[in-house]
Amino acid sequence: MQTLVIEGYLAAEPSILSAQGSGKKRASFRVLETTRFRKADGTPGERTTGFNCVCFNEATAEKYIEAFARKGTRVVVQGHVENDSWTGRDNVEHYDLRLVVADLRLKNRRDPAEPQRDHPVQVEETADRYDLSDDIPF
């Protein structure tokens, strides 16, 4: 089995679904990865590829993806590729590839609603708490 690692952004809110028989939850989402390159004539170009992903780990889907993953979240996804096929309403067979998630990392992004600080926060320490003239015991 081959492992694939993708770093990109969630294209939409993740979908959390429950299986009909067991009620187990799974998450499905789409990750967009953009590759930038230079064309033969030297002009810049880019290509965006979308990957359909599914996470069958119920704990990850419910407690991690559902709780913290949002549209635009930067993620690193690791897993293996599977063929997916289904019959549409028009009785036409459709085929797709999907990434079955084995590991998912959410990258921290600054919340735009969070106020920007122009200077670092300073914490004042009282002088009697630390005596720098004390000998270090080791």
N, C-alpha and C positions, 0 to 999 in steps of 0.2 A: 504494500500500500504506500502511496506517495503522499507526502504531507505538503500542504500549501499554506503559506503565510501571506496575509493581505493586510496592508495598512491603508486606511481610508476613512471616509465619513459615512455615517448612517444617512441614507437617502430619505427616510421617513421614520415616523414613530414605529418601534418594533411591535409586532403583532403577537400577543400571548394567546395561545389556543389551548383548549382542553380536549383530550381524547374522549370520544364518546363512550367507550366501554369502561376504561379504567379511571378516567378523570384526570390523568396525569397531564401536567402542563408542559408546553414546549414553546419556544420563541422562534419566530421567523422574521427576518429583516433583510434589507438590501444594503450592501456596502459599495460605495463608489470610490474608485481609485483612479487618480489622474497621473498620467505619465507625461512629462515634458521632454521635448527633444528638439534638435535642430534639423531642418529639412536640408536636402542636398544643396539648395541655393543659399543656405545660411540663415533663412528666416526661422523664427521660433514656431514650434507647433506643439499641440498637446492632444492627447487622446484619453477620454474618460471611459472606463469599463465598469459595468455594474455586475456585482456578484450576489446571487441569491444565497442566503445562509439560513440554516436551521439548527437550533440547539435543542437536543432531546434531553439534556440534563435538567430535571425538574427544579432542583435547588438553584441552579444558575439562572434559569429562565425566570423563576418567580422572585427570588430574593436579590438578584443582581441586575439582570437586564430590565425587568419590569420596573424596578425601583429607581435605577440610575440612568439608563440609556435613553436618549432623546434624539430627535432629528438633528443632524449636524454634529453629533458627538463623534470625536475622533476615536477610532478603535483599531486594535491590532487583533486579527482573528487567525487562528491556526486550526486546521482540520484537514479532512480528506474530501475529494470530489466524488460525487455520485451522479449517475444518470437519473433523471426524474422524468416520468412520462404520465400523461393523463389524457382522458378523452373529454373533449369540450362538449358544450351543449349542441353543437352542430355535428356531433359524432365524428369529429376529426381528431386523430391521435396527435398530441403535442409532445415535444421532447425538450428538455432543458437540462442544464447542469446545475447542481447546487453544492454548496460547501457545507458539510456536516461538521459543526463546530466541536472541537476538542478543548480549545482554550480561547478565552476572550479577555482582552485587556482594554479598559476604558482609559483614555488619556485625559488628564485634567485640562480643562479649559477655563479661562477666566470668565465669570458670569458678567455679562454686560450691565446687569442691574447693580453689581457691586461697585461701591464708590472707589475711584482711583485715589491713591495716596501719592502725593508729590514727594514726600520724605518718609523714611522709615520710622516706625513707631519706636519711641524711646521709652525704656523702662528704667525708672529711678530705683536704685538700690540704696538702702541705708548703709552708712559707713560702718556701723557697729556690727553688721552681719558678717563681714569678711575682713580679716586682718591679714594683709598681704605680707607682713613681716614675720608671721609664724613660720617655723621650720616645717618643711615637707617631710613626713615620716618615712619616705621610701627613697 
